[in-house]
Amino acid sequence: MNGLMMDQPLLVKSIVEHAQLIHPDVEVVSVTADNPRHRYTYREAFRRSRQLANVMAGWGLQQGDRVATLGWSDHRHLEAYYAICTSGYVCHTINPRLFLPQLEFIINHAEDQWVFVDRDFLPLAEALAPLCPEVRGWVVMTSADFMPETSLPDVYCYEPLLADASDSFRYPQLDENSACSLCYTSGTTGNPKGVLYSHRSTILHTLVSMLPNVMNLGGHEVVLPIVPMFHVNAWGFPYSSPLAGAKLVLPGSKMGDGRELTGLINSEGVTLSAGVPTVWLALQAHLRASGESVPSLKRILTGGSAPPLAILEEFDRLGVESQVAWGMTEMSPLGTANAPTLLSPEQTTEAASKTRLKAGRQVFGVELKITGDDGEELPWDGEAFGNLKARGPWVCSSYFRLEESSAHAEPGWLDTGDIATIDPDGLMAITDRSKDVIKSGGEWISSIDVENAVLSHPKVAEAAVIGRPHPRWGERPLLIVVRDRGAEELGADEVLDFLRDKVAKWWLPDAVEFVDELPHTATGKIHKVGLRETFAEFEF
């Protein structure tokens, strides 16, 4: 027997309708090249989004066609997000930090029909246009006064397109399982792979992300998502913020600038922000150098890669609560959140520090497990570690246009590529990527734990650990360090002495190399593949 409930599809347009009715006058503030503080309301944002939808209705697109964006996080990008997917098309956000061959592959593989491009990325778009002949038109997201000369074919300026368009738009009735948005993985090995989100998965992800033990998002917040809109939909904040009625602050191209971020936080009264560890390092470095503070900021969320304890402890000194979360493109991205509970055990300072660095508990809707190489499930005892697998309603079932080759070695479970432990309290900790794990003498060494220990040294700016061949042990860890500014005298012996009481003796790196900078992926993570190539000839 079925329940007697109405069958209303879960669609992104419902966020628009709710925000316009309940939170119409809440502000959206953004930084753009033609306006350092563009300011309007959700009412105006969604009115302009309907105008853009009417513009696109004249382009001859079919439902399910892909329309791409190549832009920073700002109000025009937000309008495009909603205009594209509520019209029944697929919003394909492209990461401009990828290499040109990767971008060429992504646009052609997705069969993008139109591309919205920020004026900052015009040179990139001009290089791509001859390589992507199926793109029918390019829209530069700027005003007429700031529209530059360009060699792009079939190019239009955003603001004049909207000027004469009607703001009355009838949303098509869509199936909740129809595609909503598309995001490609960063493709550190092989070509990037497309993850195709549905309206249903997006709404469910949005609702769970707002829960108290997750992001705890409400209408009292002023939210600054520093994670870009071109990467996993800015962790869902473009959807959750208008649904909650939270003021949304979008940093444009200034997301990596500590001084600009400080100015945004203080001028707009930001209470909650989210980003990867490299962003927090930039913000904290500016605060130390300038002596400024961020009194309105109450909470930050950090994810993307494991944060050093030093980042969290510095936020403690600033009076800012910090919370670790974990996810991935294939998971929309939310998988876990590290929020304290009433049943959290009393711990020593050292144990508490380790606990707060863990990725957290699975959020409602996501199931996790760890398995050994034989595929057998391992216990949640905090000791056993193995391959981390996930499933849930916003976890991808297969990759776009690669449906025949499933994303899952084990049917029904996504193999995340992470090596992890889960303790009896359900707290998951990533110990390594499966492709980065170091196996020495038959035992695994967690490069992440060694890196985090090194990063607590006051003279270390960045650090990475990779495995290199060893004649006796098979592999041993090589530590690669970027000295902090003014710490030129830091040597290998000092670093290794610092580590001796922080990691297992057999985890101590066999050598330390110093470099001026580390390579990073398009999403800000340390590029271990690049490091292994650089140190391919290294011998202990």
C-alpha positions in Angstrom: 0.0 0.0 0.0 1.4 3.4 -1.0 1.1 6.6 1.1 -1.4 9.2 0.1 1.0 12.1 -0.5 1.3 14.5 -3.4 3.9 13.6 -6.0 5.8 16.9 -6.4 9.1 16.6 -8.4 12.3 17.8 -6.7 13.4 20.5 -9.1 15.9 23.4 -8.9 13.1 25.8 -9.9 11.6 25.2 -6.4 14.7 27.0 -4.9 14.0 30.0 -7.1 10.3 30.0 -6.2 10.9 29.7 -2.5 13.6 32.4 -2.3 11.6 34.9 -4.3 8.6 34.4 -2.0 10.3 34.1 1.4 13.7 35.8 1.0 13.3 38.2 -1.9 15.2 41.2 -0.3 18.3 39.3 1.0 21.4 40.5 -0.7 23.8 39.0 -3.2 27.2 40.8 -3.3 29.9 40.0 -5.8 33.2 41.2 -7.1 33.5 41.6 -10.9 35.9 43.3 -13.2 33.4 46.0 -14.0 32.2 46.5 -10.4 34.2 45.8 -7.3 31.0 45.6 -5.2 28.0 44.6 -7.3 25.0 44.5 -4.9 21.4 43.4 -5.5 18.8 41.0 -4.1 17.6 37.5 -4.7 14.5 39.0 -6.3 16.6 40.9 -8.8 19.0 37.9 -9.4 16.1 35.6 -10.3 14.4 38.2 -12.4 17.5 38.6 -14.5 17.9 34.8 -14.6 14.4 34.6 -16.2 15.5 37.2 -18.7 18.5 35.1 -19.6 16.3 32.0 -19.9 14.1 33.9 -22.4 17.3 34.8 -24.4 18.4 31.1 -24.5 14.9 30.1 -25.6 15.7 31.7 -28.9 18.8 29.7 -29.4 17.1 26.6 -30.7 18.4 24.4 -27.8 16.8 21.1 -26.9 16.2 19.8 -23.3 19.4 18.1 -22.1 21.7 20.2 -24.3 24.8 21.4 -22.5 25.5 25.0 -22.0 28.9 25.8 -20.4 30.3 28.4 -18.1 33.9 29.5 -17.9 33.7 32.1 -15.2 34.5 33.3 -11.7 32.1 33.3 -8.8 29.9 36.3 -9.3 26.3 37.4 -9.9 26.2 36.8 -13.6 27.5 33.3 -13.1 24.8 32.7 -10.5 22.1 33.9 -13.0 23.5 31.5 -15.7 23.4 28.6 -13.2 19.7 29.0 -12.7 18.7 30.1 -16.2 20.4 27.1 -17.8 19.1 24.3 -15.5 15.6 25.6 -14.9 15.2 25.8 -18.7 15.8 22.1 -19.0 19.4 22.4 -20.2 22.5 21.2 -18.4 24.8 23.7 -16.8 28.4 22.6 -17.5 30.8 24.4 -15.2 34.3 24.4 -16.6 37.5 24.8 -14.5 39.6 27.4 -16.3 42.7 26.2 -14.4 42.9 23.0 -16.4 45.4 22.6 -19.2 44.3 23.6 -22.7 44.2 20.0 -24.1 42.0 19.0 -21.1 39.7 22.0 -21.7 39.5 21.1 -25.4 38.6 17.5 -24.5 36.0 18.5 -22.0 34.1 21.0 -24.2 34.1 18.6 -27.2 33.2 15.5 -25.0 30.3 17.4 -23.4 29.2 18.7 -26.8 28.7 22.1 -25.3 26.4 24.3 -27.5 27.1 27.7 -26.0 29.8 29.0 -23.6 29.4 31.8 -21.1 32.9 33.2 -20.5 34.3 35.8 -18.1 36.3 38.5 -19.7 39.3 37.5 -17.7 39.3 34.2 -19.6 38.9 35.6 -23.1 42.4 34.7 -24.2 41.7 31.1 -23.1 38.4 31.1 -24.9 40.1 32.5 -28.1 42.6 29.7 -28.0 39.8 27.1 -27.5 37.4 28.4 -30.2 39.2 26.8 -33.2 39.5 23.6 -31.3 35.8 23.4 -30.4 34.0 23.8 -33.7 30.6 22.5 -32.4 30.2 25.5 -30.0 27.6 27.7 -31.6 28.2 30.9 -29.7 30.1 32.6 -26.9 28.7 35.1 -24.4 31.1 37.4 -22.6 29.8 38.0 -19.0 30.3 41.7 -18.8 28.7 45.1 -19.6 28.8 46.9 -22.9 31.2 49.5 -21.5 33.7 46.8 -20.5 33.3 44.6 -23.5 36.8 44.1 -25.0 37.8 43.4 -28.6 37.9 39.7 -29.3 38.6 37.3 -32.1 35.9 34.9 -30.8 33.4 33.9 -33.5 29.7 34.4 -32.9 30.3 36.4 -29.8 27.8 38.4 -27.7 28.0 40.7 -24.7 25.9 39.6 -21.7 24.2 42.8 -20.6 22.9 43.9 -24.0 21.4 40.4 -24.4 19.4 40.8 -21.2 18.4 44.5 -21.8 15.4 43.8 -24.0 14.4 40.4 -22.7 11.2 39.8 -20.9 11.4 38.7 -17.2 8.3 36.6 -17.6 9.3 33.0 -18.1 7.3 29.8 -17.8 9.5 27.1 -16.4 9.1 23.8 -18.3 7.9 20.8 -16.3 10.8 18.5 -15.9 11.3 15.0 -14.6 13.2 15.3 -11.3 15.8 12.7 -12.6 16.6 14.9 -15.6 20.1 16.2 -15.8 20.8 19.5 -14.0 24.5 20.2 -14.1 27.8 18.7 -15.2 31.2 18.8 -13.7 34.4 17.1 -14.9 37.0 15.7 -12.6 40.4 17.4 -12.6 41.9 14.5 -14.7 45.3 14.2 -13.0 45.5 10.8 -14.7 44.0 10.3 -18.1 41.2 12.4 -19.5 38.8 14.2 -17.1 35.5 12.3 -16.5 32.1 14.0 -16.4 29.8 13.7 -13.4 26.2 14.4 -14.3 24.0 15.7 -11.5 20.2 15.5 -11.6 17.6 17.9 -10.2 16.7 15.4 -7.6 20.2 14.8 -6.4 20.9 18.5 -6.3 17.8 19.2 -4.1 18.6 16.3 -1.7 22.2 17.4 -1.5 21.1 20.9 -0.8 18.7 20.0 2.0 21.2 17.7 3.8 24.1 20.2 3.5 22.0 22.7 5.5 21.5 20.4 8.5 22.8 21.5 11.9 25.5 18.7 12.1 26.6 19.5 8.5 26.9 23.1 7.4 24.2 24.4 9.8 23.1 27.0 7.3 20.3 29.5 8.2 18.9 32.9 7.3 21.1 34.6 9.9 24.3 33.8 8.0 26.4 35.9 5.7 28.1 33.3 3.5 31.4 33.7 1.5 32.0 30.5 -0.5 35.7 30.8 -1.5 35.5 27.5 -3.3 34.8 28.5 -6.9 31.5 28.0 -8.7 33.4 26.2 -11.4 34.4 23.4 -9.0 31.6 21.1 -7.8 29.0 23.9 -7.8 30.9 25.8 -5.0 30.1 22.9 -2.6 26.4 23.6 -3.2 26.3 27.1 -1.7 24.7 28.7 -4.8 21.7 26.5 -4.1 21.7 26.3 -0.3 22.2 30.0 0.4 19.1 31.3 -1.4 17.0 28.4 0.0 18.1 29.3 3.5 17.8 33.0 2.9 21.5 33.6 3.7 23.2 36.6 2.3 25.6 35.4 -0.4 29.0 37.1 -1.0 30.8 36.0 -4.2 34.5 36.9 -4.4 35.0 36.8 -8.2 38.7 36.6 -9.1 39.9 37.6 -5.6 39.3 34.2 -4.0 43.1 33.6 -3.4 43.9 37.1 -2.3 44.2 37.4 1.5 43.9 41.2 1.6 40.8 41.2 -0.6 39.2 38.4 1.3 39.8 40.2 4.6 38.2 43.4 3.1 35.2 41.4 1.9 34.7 39.6 5.2 34.8 42.8 7.2 32.8 45.1 4.8 30.0 42.6 4.3 30.0 41.1 7.8 30.7 37.5 6.7 29.9 34.9 9.4 30.5 31.7 7.5 33.1 30.9 4.8 34.3 27.7 3.0 37.4 26.8 1.1 40.4 24.6 0.7 43.5 24.8 3.0 45.6 26.9 0.5 42.9 29.7 0.8 43.1 29.7 4.6 46.9 29.9 4.4 46.6 33.0 2.3 44.1 34.6 4.5 46.0 33.9 7.7 49.3 35.1 6.2 47.7 38.4 5.4 46.1 38.7 8.9 49.5 38.1 10.5 51.4 40.5 8.3 48.8 43.3 8.5 47.7 42.9 12.1 44.1 43.0 10.9 41.3 40.8 12.3 38.0 39.4 11.1 35.6 39.9 14.0 32.4 39.0 12.1 33.7 35.6 11.0 32.3 32.9 13.3 32.9 29.7 11.3 34.9 28.3 8.5 34.5 25.0 6.6 37.6 23.4 5.1 37.8 20.5 2.6 39.4 19.5 -0.7 42.5 18.1 1.1 43.5 17.4 4.6 44.2 20.6 6.5 47.2 21.1 8.7 46.4 21.3 12.4 48.2 24.7 12.4 45.5 26.2 10.3 42.8 25.1 12.7 44.8 26.3 15.7 45.3 29.7 14.2 41.6 30.1 13.7 41.2 29.1 17.3 43.3 32.1 18.3 41.3 34.3 16.0 38.1 33.2 17.7 36.8 31.4 14.6 35.3 27.9 14.8 36.7 25.5 12.1 35.2 22.4 10.8 36.6 19.7 8.5 34.4 18.1 5.8 35.1 15.6 3.0 33.6 14.9 -0.4 34.4 14.6 -4.1 33.1 15.6 -7.5 31.5 12.2 -7.8 29.5 12.9 -4.6 28.1 16.4 -5.4 30.5 16.8 -3.3 29.3 16.2 0.3 30.2 12.9 2.1 31.1 13.6 5.7 31.2 16.5 8.2 33.2 16.6 11.4 30.7 18.1 13.9 30.9 17.5 17.7 28.1 15.6 19.4 26.9 15.3 23.0 28.3 11.8 23.0 31.8 12.8 21.8 34.2 11.2 24.4 36.4 13.3 26.7 39.8 13.4 25.2 43.3 14.6 25.9 44.5 17.6 24.0 46.6 15.4 21.7 43.7 13.0 21.0 41.3 15.9 20.5 43.7 17.4 17.9 43.7 14.2 16.0 39.9 13.9 16.2 39.3 17.4 14.8 41.5 16.7 11.8 39.3 13.7 10.8 37.0 14.0 7.8 34.0 13.4 10.0 30.9 11.2 10.1 28.9 10.2 7.0 26.0 12.7 6.5 22.5 11.4 6.2 22.0 9.9 2.8 25.5 8.8 2.4 26.8 5.3 3.3 30.5 4.5 3.7 32.5 1.4 4.1 36.2 0.4 3.9 37.3 -2.8 2.3 40.5 -4.8 2.1 42.2 -5.7 -1.2 40.1 -8.9 -1.2 36.9 -6.8 -1.2 35.9 -7.9 2.3 34.5 -5.2 4.6 36.8 -4.0 7.4 35.7 -3.1 10.9 35.1 0.4 12.2 37.7 0.2 14.9 40.0 3.1 14.0 42.8 0.7 13.3 42.0 -1.1 10.1 42.4 1.0 6.9 41.4 0.1 3.4 39.6 1.3 0.3 36.9 3.8 1.0 33.6 3.2 -0.8 30.4 5.3 -0.8 26.9 5.2 -2.1 23.8 7.4 -1.9 21.3 9.5 -3.8 23.8 12.1 -4.8 26.7 9.7 -5.6 27.3 9.1 -9.3 26.3 5.8 -10.7 28.6 6.1 -13.8 30.4 8.8 -15.7 28.9 10.9 -18.5 29.1 9.1 -21.9 31.1 6.4 -20.2 28.1 4.5 -18.9 29.3 1.2 -20.2 32.4 1.4 -18.0 30.9 1.8 -14.6 32.4 4.0 -11.9 32.1 1.1 -9.6 34.4 -1.9 -9.4 31.9 -3.3 -6.8 28.3 -2.9 -8.1 26.4 -0.2 -6.2 29.4 1.3 -4.5 31.7 4.2 -5.7 35.4 3.4 -5.1 36.6 6.8 -4.0 40.3 6.1 -4.5 40.9 7.1 -0.9 42.5 4.9 1.8 40.7 5.5 5.1 39.9 4.3 8.6 36.6 4.7 10.5 36.6 4.7 14.3 33.9 3.3 16.6 32.3 6.7 16.8 31.9 6.7 13.0 34.6 9.3 12.4 36.3 8.7 9.1 39.9 9.7 8.4 41.6 9.7 5.0 45.1 8.3 5.4 46.1 8.5 1.7 45.0 8.3 -1.9 45.2 4.7 -3.1 47.6 5.9 -5.9 49.7 7.9 -3.4 50.0 5.3 -0.6 53.6 4.4 0.5 54.1 0.7 1.2 57.4 0.2 3.1 58.4 -3.3 4.1 54.9 -4.5 3.6 53.4 -1.8 5.9 51.5 1.3 4.8 52.7 4.8 5.6 50.2 7.7 5.6 51.7 10.5 3.6 48.9 12.8 4.8 49.7 12.3 8.5 53.4 13.0 7.9 52.6 16.1 5.9 50.3 17.4 8.6 52.9 16.9 11.3 55.6 18.7 9.2 53.2 21.6 8.5 53.0 22.4 12.3 56.6 23.5 12.1 56.6 27.3 12.1 59.3 27.6 9.4 57.4 25.3 6.9 55.0 26.9 4.4 54.1 23.7 2.4 55.1 20.1 2.4 54.5 16.9 0.5 55.5 13.3 1.0 55.9 10.8 -1.9 57.2 7.3 -2.0 60.4 6.5 -3.9 62.0 3.1 -4.6 64.2 1.6 -1.9 66.5 -1.4 -2.4 65.6 -3.0 1.0 62.1 -1.7 1.9 60.5 -1.5 -1.5 59.5 2.1 -0.9 60.5 4.8 1.6 59.0 8.3 2.1 60.7 11.4 0.6 59.7 14.7 2.2 59.6 17.8 0.0 59.4 21.1 1.8 58.8 24.7 0.9 60.4 27.0 3.5 58.3 29.8 5.0 59.4 33.3 4.1 62.5 34.3 6.0 63.4 30.7 7.0 66.2 30.1 4.6 68.3 28.5 7.3 65.9 25.6 7.9 67.6 22.3 7.1 66.8 18.6 6.8 68.1 17.7 10.3 65.9 20.3 12.0 62.8 19.1 10.1 63.5 15.4 10.9 64.2 16.1 14.6 60.9 18.0 14.8 59.1 14.9 13.5 60.6 12.3 15.8 58.0 12.5 18.5 55.1 13.2 16.1 55.0 10.1 13.9 56.0 6.5 14.1 59.8 5.9 13.9 59.5 3.9 10.7 57.4 6.6 9.1 60.2 9.1 9.3 61.2 10.2 5.8 64.6 8.9 4.6 65.4 12.3 3.0 64.3 15.9 2.8 64.4 18.0 -0.3 63.7 21.7 -0.4 62.0 23.5 -3.3 60.7 27.0 -4.0 57.2 25.8 -4.7 55.0 22.7 -5.1 52.9 22.0 -8.1 49.2 22.1 -7.6 46.2 20.7 -9.4 43.5 22.8 -10.9 41.5 22.4 -7.7 44.4 23.6 -5.4 45.6 20.2 -4.2 49.2 19.2 -4.3 50.0 17.5 -7.6 51.6 14.3 -6.4 51.9 13.0 -10.0 53.9 16.0 -11.0 56.2 15.6 -7.9 56.8 12.0 -8.8 57.8 13.0 -12.3 60.1 15.7 -10.9 61.8 13.3 -8.5 61.7 10.3 -10.9 65.5 10.0 -10.8 65.9 10.5 -7.1 67.7 7.7 -5.2 68.1 7.4 -1.4 
